[in-house]
Amino acid sequence: MVSNVPVTMSIVTEGAGLHFMMFLQHLVLKDTTYDVDNTPLYSTTDQYTNRWDNWTMYMDAEDYAPATSFGLQLQTSGPMRNITLPGTSWEDRNKDETYEERVEYLNSIAEKDGGIHYGTIHYYPKWIEKHFSNINVIFYLGESDETVKRCYNLFKIKNGFVPEFDHVLGRNNRDVLESDFDFKNNNFKIPKFTVSYEDLFIKNKREAVRSFINFTLSTQVSEKKLDQLQHWINLYTSRNDELLVENNYI
């Protein structure tokens, strides 16, 4: 029997900079500034890898609250554990949790809370359509074949061992989430909001940055703050480009 309880999630490609996106949100939430030397752009724990995971682990809990409803957070709130899905990330593929256990767990959450919020995952779990019909993608970081491969290479550089590149995982995202894409008007009809990786990071388009912040934080970001955000995006993307060159991916 297919359930109609609401299921929500956000999808950000593996290696695309979820933790750095959280840092951008933090800059707005705290209305603060940082020097390059006191952020992990050139990390002391992961030397020069431009990996932000460790830094966001220690952000104040209140930083997550405004972003929670859009899925841009590391953990689901409260005592509920993260749902491990096959293919959500390379670490999850090593879990012993069975398909039946996942379904049972999802049903228990739906019964208790009246809905399921996944938070942010990397790949759309198409198999849940067998069990739930009211599926809502809140946020999607749009991708292309080129950007998915770029993100995989960055993910590999920053994490060391990862499985071989599987183009099917990213292609599945696009098949599901971009099936109703209106190219003329640059409009995704399935996710409530999307911004492309290329526009946000590579081209660092001001309106892309503005729309990302305004939607995920339900605010109106100032022009001065946009200047600051674009400055950091430029640093972040430039460092990623350096890493790709250093590791012979460009």
CORVENJO-V465002 format. One record per helix or strand. SS is the DSSP state (hx for helix, st for strand). FROM is the first residue (numbers start at 1). LEN is the number of residues. If there is no record, write none. Layout:
ss,from,len
SS,FROM,LEN
SS,FROM,LEN
This chain:
ss,from,len
st,3,1
st,6,6
hx,18,12
hx,36,3
hx,40,3
hx,53,5
hx,62,7
hx,92,3
hx,99,15
st,115,7
hx,126,5
st,132,1
st,135,8
hx,145,15
hx,167,11
st,182,1
st,187,1
st,193,4
hx,197,6
hx,206,12
hx,223,24
